[in-house]
């Protein structure tokens, strides 16, 4: 049982790292830059970026952030604190991507509507699992911070007053 838990943890953390590195690398290509534009240009959270830089540069910037988050998540054995920052960055990124389910045209299957996802909607929905992986890696990294430094932290980011 213990081996499966460790193996699962390894695949969650480093599977997320591989996905972020790979997709981040694709952001450097012209075809992926256009693909990003098709989603991000409809998002009130990201569309403003296209007023500052061109389509390709915007995609490269996103890819660099994905690489940064991947590297930070990967260095958990060296620095749990920095790894947690990478996980929190990924959480933000996946939350923004999930908003595309609401803002991107063509997410719902034509003539069916909600809850029937089109291929575009299915593509976006997978980020729900990636969000879960990022949340898990953040919590696990924070446990590592506590275990290595004796610091106290709250696994829940908002403290509820009694």
C-alpha positions as CSV (number, residue, x, y, z in Angstrom):
1,X,0.0,0.0,0.0
2,X,2.8,2.4,0.9
3,X,4.5,1.9,-2.5
4,X,1.3,2.7,-4.4
5,X,0.9,5.9,-2.4
6,X,4.5,7.0,-3.2
7,X,4.1,6.0,-6.8
8,X,0.9,7.9,-7.1
9,X,2.5,11.0,-5.5
10,X,5.4,10.7,-7.9
11,X,3.1,10.5,-10.9
12,X,0.9,13.4,-9.7
13,X,3.8,15.7,-9.2
14,X,6.1,14.8,-12.0
15,X,3.3,14.1,-14.4
16,X,2.1,17.7,-13.9
17,X,5.7,18.9,-14.4
18,X,5.9,17.0,-17.8
19,X,2.6,18.4,-18.9
20,X,3.6,22.0,-18.0
21,X,7.0,21.6,-19.7
22,X,5.6,20.1,-22.8
23,X,2.6,22.4,-23.3
24,X,4.9,25.3,-22.3
25,X,7.3,24.3,-25.1
26,X,4.4,24.1,-27.6
27,X,3.5,27.7,-26.7
28,X,6.7,28.7,-28.6
29,X,5.2,27.5,-31.9
30,X,3.1,29.6,-34.3
31,X,0.3,27.0,-34.4
32,X,-0.1,26.9,-30.7
33,X,0.1,30.7,-30.4
34,X,-2.9,30.9,-32.7
35,X,-4.6,28.2,-30.7
36,X,-4.1,30.2,-27.5
37,X,-5.4,33.3,-29.2
38,X,-8.7,31.4,-30.1
39,X,-9.3,30.9,-26.4
40,X,-7.6,33.8,-24.6
41,X,-8.9,36.6,-26.9
42,X,-12.5,35.9,-25.6
43,X,-11.5,36.0,-22.0
44,X,-11.9,39.2,-20.0
45,X,-9.0,38.0,-17.8
46,X,-6.5,37.7,-20.7
47,X,-7.7,39.5,-23.8
48,X,-6.1,42.8,-22.7
49,X,-2.7,41.2,-23.2
50,X,-3.2,41.3,-26.9
51,X,-3.3,45.1,-26.7
52,X,0.2,45.0,-25.3
53,X,2.0,42.4,-27.3
54,X,1.4,40.4,-30.5
55,X,-0.2,36.9,-30.6
56,X,3.2,35.0,-30.7
57,X,4.8,37.0,-27.9
58,X,1.7,36.5,-25.7
59,X,1.9,32.8,-26.2
60,X,5.7,32.7,-25.5
61,X,5.1,34.6,-22.2
62,X,2.5,32.0,-21.2
63,X,4.8,29.2,-22.1
64,X,7.6,30.7,-20.0
65,X,5.3,30.9,-17.0
66,X,4.4,27.3,-17.6
67,X,8.1,26.4,-17.6
68,X,8.7,28.4,-14.4
69,X,5.8,26.7,-12.6
70,X,7.0,23.3,-13.8
71,X,10.6,23.9,-12.6
72,X,9.4,25.2,-9.2
73,X,7.1,22.2,-8.7
74,X,9.9,19.8,-9.7
75,X,12.3,21.1,-7.1
76,X,10.2,20.0,-4.2
77,X,13.0,17.8,-2.8
78,X,15.3,20.8,-2.7
79,X,12.9,23.6,-1.7
80,X,9.3,22.7,-0.7
81,X,8.6,26.4,-0.2
82,X,9.5,27.3,-3.8
83,X,7.7,24.2,-5.1
84,X,4.5,25.5,-3.3
85,X,4.8,28.8,-5.2
86,X,5.0,26.9,-8.5
87,X,1.9,24.9,-7.5
88,X,0.0,28.1,-6.6
89,X,0.9,29.7,-9.9
90,X,-0.4,26.6,-11.7
91,X,-3.6,26.7,-9.7
92,X,-4.2,30.3,-10.9
93,X,-3.4,29.3,-14.4
94,X,-5.7,26.3,-14.4
95,X,-8.5,28.4,-12.8
96,X,-8.2,31.0,-15.6
97,X,-8.2,28.3,-18.2
98,X,-11.4,26.8,-16.8
99,X,-13.1,30.2,-17.2
100,X,-12.7,29.6,-20.9
101,X,-15.6,27.1,-20.6
102,X,-17.8,30.2,-20.1
103,X,-16.1,32.7,-22.4
104,X,-15.1,30.7,-25.4
105,X,-17.6,30.3,-28.3
106,X,-18.3,26.8,-29.4
107,X,-17.8,25.1,-26.0
108,X,-21.2,23.4,-26.1
109,X,-22.2,21.0,-28.8
110,X,-24.2,22.8,-31.5
111,X,-28.0,22.1,-31.2
112,X,-27.6,20.5,-27.8
113,X,-26.2,23.1,-25.4
114,X,-25.3,22.5,-21.8
115,X,-24.2,19.9,-20.6
116,X,-23.1,18.5,-24.0
117,X,-19.5,19.5,-24.5
118,X,-18.1,20.0,-28.0
119,X,-14.5,18.9,-28.6
120,X,-13.4,22.4,-27.6
121,X,-15.2,22.0,-24.3
122,X,-13.8,18.5,-23.7
123,X,-10.3,19.9,-24.3
124,X,-10.8,22.6,-21.7
125,X,-12.4,20.3,-19.1
126,X,-9.2,18.3,-18.7
127,X,-7.8,21.2,-16.8
128,X,-10.1,20.3,-13.9
129,X,-7.8,17.2,-13.3
130,X,-4.7,19.3,-13.7
131,X,-6.1,21.8,-11.2
132,X,-6.6,18.9,-8.7
133,X,-3.0,17.9,-9.3
134,X,-1.7,21.4,-8.7
135,X,-3.8,21.7,-5.5
136,X,-2.4,18.4,-4.2
137,X,1.2,19.4,-5.0
138,X,0.7,22.7,-3.2
139,X,-0.6,21.0,-0.1
140,X,2.1,18.3,-0.2
141,X,4.8,21.0,-0.6
142,X,3.4,23.0,2.3
143,X,3.6,19.8,4.5
144,X,7.2,19.6,3.4
145,X,7.8,23.2,4.5
146,X,6.4,22.4,7.9
147,X,8.3,19.2,8.2
148,X,11.7,20.7,7.3
149,X,11.5,24.0,9.2
150,X,9.0,23.4,11.9
151,X,6.9,26.3,10.6
152,X,3.2,26.3,11.0
153,X,0.9,26.8,8.1
154,X,-2.7,26.4,7.3
155,X,-3.6,24.0,4.5
156,X,-6.7,26.1,3.9
157,X,-5.6,29.5,2.6
158,X,-8.3,31.5,4.5
159,X,-8.4,31.3,8.2
160,X,-12.0,31.2,9.5
161,X,-12.6,33.2,12.7
162,X,-14.5,31.3,15.4
